[in-house]
Amino acid sequence: MKNRTAEFVLLTLLWTVLSTAQTSTAQTSTAETPSAHTSTPADAIALEQQGKLPEAAQAWQAVTAHNPSDAAAFASLGVVLSRQQKYPEAASAYRKALALNPKLPGVQLNLGLAEFKEGHFEAAAAALQVALAADPSNSQASILLGLSYYGWQHFADAVKYLEPAAKSDPGNMELHRMLAQSCLSAKNYPCALEEFRQIQEQNPDSAQAHVLTGEALDGLGKTSEAIAEFEAAVKIAPNQPNLHFGLGYLYWKSQQYDAARQEFERELALDPNHAQAMAYIGDIEWKSNHAEAALLWLKRADGVEKDLRIVYLDLAAIYMQQKDYKNAQTALLQAVAVDPALPDAHYQLGRLYFTLGKTADAEKEFRKVRELHDQADESVAGKISAAPPALNP
């Protein structure tokens, strides 16, 4: 569900805005003087200064071929390749430089940036950790490490590095949004709420700021206040995708089923294939004792998008009521497969096995329920964050 390409572009754009220094070139003189027919470091540097990057890369490649133990030449080759946006080749050159001289200044940072530009966030973070350990005051490495953790979806780690950067740059709303979304994804709701409130002060007409503030409030258990934020967002941008679903979900969570259904239907008017809206309408029909209508909505939702737990749980309940135990078991096993760490499906499956006289299987499921401590994520953020967090109001 995640649009990783769009997220990577946003991260790269943000890094471009934050970056204040160009990739550094390690231009250490080689110990050996090449022959007259071989390019020298001076030749390569001159070509680079003239903006002749392909020729400069060829010159550095000639230097490394002549002296394959010249770490600085490999590092310089990486810089030229990076300037041509040939990041995989640049990363390879940087790694060769580090294999020859692990302490060559600036190369770990350059390697991290090249990997980041390729969207290889885990590899970028590994290099940047080393760069930051060597120079803890390097703000470039620190911010880029935070962005890499964000791209890698290690949000708690992202907060650690993005928070001081955001505090030192209060006017950078993109950085504050990134921090706020990291806090929210890490379920650090007080942090997220504080950041979103600051963003909202800067732009009170931002529907996205209201939505994200609402998500943080809901995470703190302040669902009625979250509803007010989503209502404000809907007024600002009534046609924005997922807003009506998010508001409907909060109404549903508050057992305001009529209001919830209206919002789900509004979402479907904007997006007729919104599977979650269909699923929750089906759940409302089931809660209203309209089993046949519920089945229609739930099956329709399942036909559009698989792996919606609420669909399988409700289908299982309906089939159990109809004593269609075979289909009930299938639905519950599907719910368990979606997230085996949540206890509710295991409990219902245990009840079904007990009804069927499968005592050993039932006890196994009940033991599983006792072992599980994780609870379902019932926050609105957990329901509408299938897409990457938007950075723009």
N, C-alpha and C positions, 0 to 999 in steps of 0.2 A: 504493500500500500504506500510505502514511502517513496516520494519522488526524490531519489538521492541525487540526481543530476541537478535539479533546481536548488537543492540545499547546498550542494558543493559550490555552485556558482555564487550563491549568496555569501557563503563563507569566504570564498576567494575575493569577492568584491570588498567585503569588510576588511580582510587583511590588507588589501591594496590601500584602503583608506587609512588604516592604522599604521602601515609601514612608513618609517621615516628614513630608512637607510637602504641603500642598494646592497645586493649581494656582494660580499667582499671577495677580493681576488688574492689568493696566496701566491705572490710572485717572488719566490725565493730563487736566487741564482743557482743554477745547477753547478755541481762540482766539476763537471767535465765539459770541456769546450768541444762542440760538435764540429764536424768537418765542414768545409766550405759549401758542400752541396746539401747540407742538412739545415732545416730551419732551426733558429735559436730562440730562446725565450724572448730576446729583444725583438726579433722579427714578429713573433706572435703578438706581443704587447703593442707594437706599432700598428699592426693590422687591426687589432681590437680598438685602439684609440681612433683609427680612421673610420670606424663603423663597419669594417669589412668582416662581419662575424663568421660567415662560412669559411673564409680564407684563414681567419684567426684560429678557428677550430681545427682546420687541417694542419696548421703550423704547430699547434699544441700536440696534436696527434703524432706528428713527426718527431717532436721533442720526446714524447713518452716512448715512442718506438725505439728511438736511439738510446734513451736512458730510462728503462722501465722501473728503476728504483727511485725516480724523482717524484716524491709525493707532492711537492708544490706544483709541478707541471700538471699532474692529474687534477689537482684542485682547481687550477686555472682553467683547464679544459672544461671542468664541470660548470664553472661560472659562464664561460662563453656559450656552452650548450643551453644553460638555463636562460640566458638572454635571448636565445632563439626559440624558447619555449619547448625545447626538446628535453623534457624533464626526466623521462626514464633513462636516457643516455647520460644526462647530467648526474643523476643519482648513482649510476654505475661508476662514473668517474670519481665522484666523491668517496664512494666506498673503497675504491682502489687506493685513493690518497690516504684514507684512514687506516687501511691495512698496512700501509708502509710507515705511517706516522700518526698514531691515534691522537696525539696531542697537537696536531697542526691547528692553529687558531682559526676559528670561524667556520670550519668545514662541517662540523656537526649541525650548526645552525643552517648552513646552506643546504645540507642534505635534508634536514627537516622541512625546509621551505619547498624543496623540489618534490618531496613525497606529498606534502600538503597540497601543492598545486595539482597533483595527479589524483587527489582524493584518497590517497593511501594514509588515512588518519592514524591508524595504529602504528605504522612504520614511522610516520612523522613524529608522533609522540615519543617513541623510543629514542630517536635522535635528539629531539629537543630536551628531553630529560637530561641527557648527557651534557648538552650545551649549557643548560641552566645550572647544572651542578658545578660546571667549570667556572661559570660567571653568574652568581645568583643575582647580580644587579642588572642583568641584561633584560630590559623591558620587552624588547622584540621577542626574545625566546619565550618569556613568560606569557605574553599575550597569545603568541602563536600556539603555544602548548595548550592554553585554555581553549582556543578555537579547535585545535585538533581533538581534544577530549570531547568537545561538543559534537563534532562531526562523527566521532567514534561512538557517540551516545553513552559516554561515561560522564553523566551529567554532574554527579557530586564532585568529581575531579575537576570538571570544567569550572564549577563555581569557585573552587579554591584559587584558580589563577585569574578568572575574569573579574571577580569581585574587587580586588585591589586596583585593577586596571580601570574599572568603571568608576571607582571612587576618585581616582586621580584625573578623570576626564568626565566631569559631570554633564557636559554639553553633548556628549556623543551618544545620541539616543539609540543608534544601532547597537552599540556595545551594551547599553543598558537593557535593550530588548533581549539580546543574546543571553545576558546574565539572568534576566527574569525568567526566560523560558527554561534555562538550565535549572534554576531553583525549583520551578514548577515541576519539571520532569523528575527531579530528585526528591520530590515531595517535601521540599523545604518551603512550606507554605508561607511562614512569616517573611522570609527573604523575598519570595516571589511577590507577595502582596505589597511590600514596601517599594520594590522596584516598579511594579505596575502603577502604583499610585503616583510615583514621580513622573512616569511616562504620561499618565493621564493629566497631570498638572500642566505638562508641556503642550499636550494636544487633547483637550477635553472632548473634541468631536471625533476622536478615533474610535470606531466601532471595535477594532481589534483590542485596544487597550481595555475597553469595558469587558470584552469577552474574557481576556486573560485575568483581569482583576476578579471577575466572577468565578473563574476556575480556581483561583487561589482561595477565595472566600469559601467556596464549596469544600475544598480540601480541608479547611479549618472547621468544617461542620456548620458554617454560617450560610445555610442553603437559602434562607429567605433573602439575605442580603445579596447572595449570588444571583437570585432571580431578578432582583432590581437592576443589577448590572447588565444582565442579558436583555432585559426589557429595554434598557437604554440603548444597547447595541442594535437591537432590532429596529428601533425608531430611526436610528442614524442610517442604517444600511439594510433595509427590509429585504433586499434581493441577494444579500451575501450568502454564499453556500454555507450550510451547517448551522447558521444562527438559529433558525426556527427549530431545528432538531435539538440543539443544545438547550434552548429555553424549554422546549417540550419535555426533554429528559428531566430537567429540574422540577417541572410541574409534576411529572410522573413520580419522581422520587418523593415529592411532598404529598402524594396521593390525590393530587388535583387532576383527576383523569380526564374530565371534559376539556379543561384548558390544555392539557397535554395533547390530547388528540387533535385539537384545532391546530396546534403548532406543527405536529407531525404532518398533517394534511397540507399545511402551507409549504412545508419543506418538499413534499411530494409534488406540489404544483410547480415548484422551481426545478426539481430533479425527480422525474417519475421513477427513476431506478435507485432511489435512496433506500437501500435494503434495511438499514437500521430503523428508519421511520416506519417501514412496513412491519418490521418485527415488533416494535413497541405498540403499534396499533393492534397487532395480533394479540399481544399480551393484555392490552386493555379489554379486548373482546373476551378473552379467556377469564379475566377477573370479573367481567360482567356476566359470566355464565353463558356466553354465546359461543359454545364450543365449535360449531360448524363454521361460523364466521371467522373465528380465531384460526382454525385450520387453514382456511383460504389465504389469510394474510401471512401466516407463518411459512407456508409452503411457497408462497410467492417470494417472500424474502429469501428463503433458502435457494430458490432458483436463480436469484440475482447474485448473491454472495454467500459462499460457504463459511463455516466456522464462526457463526454467530451463536454464542452459548445460550442466549435467552431463547432462541428459536428451538434448540434441541431440548432444553429444560421444559419449555411449555408444551412442545409436542409430546414429550414423555408423559407429562401430567395428563394430557388429554387422552393419550392411548391407555394409560393406566385406568382412567375413569371408564373407558370403553372396554376394559379388560382385554385389550389388544397387546398382550404382554411381549410378543415378539418385536413389534415395532417400538414399544416403549424401551425395551432393552437396547435396541439399535440406536435410538435417539440418545439415551443416557451414555452409551459408550462413545458416541460422537462428542457429547459435552465433555466427557472426561478427557478425550483426545485433544480437545481445544486447549484445555488447561488442567492437567492432572493435579495441580497443587491446590485447587479450590475444593473445599469439602462437600459442597451441597450436592453435586452430581453423585459423588461416592455414597452419600447418605441415601439418596433416592434409589440408587442402584442396589444398595444393601436391603432396603425395604422391598424392592421388587424380587430379589433373590429369596428373601424370607417368605414372600407370598407364594413363590413357586416351589417352596420346600427345599431350596438349595441352601441349607443352613450353613455349611462350611463357607460357601461363597459369600453369603450375607455377612458372616462374622468377619471375614477378611476385609470387606468394604467398611464395616463399622470400625474395625481397628485402624484402617487408613484414615477415617475421619478423625479419630482420637489423636492420631499422629500429626495431623496437619494443623498448623498454627496460622498460616497465611489466610487472610480474608479477602474476599472479592473486592476489587477496586470499584467502589460505588460512586466515585466522584465523576462529575461531568467531564473533567479533563481526560479521564480514562476511557471515555466513550467517544469523544470527538477529536482525539489527537492522532487519528490514523495518518493524517497528512503532516508533513514537517511544519514546525511553527513558522507562521508568516512573520517577516521582519518589517513589513511596511504597514502604516496605518490604513 
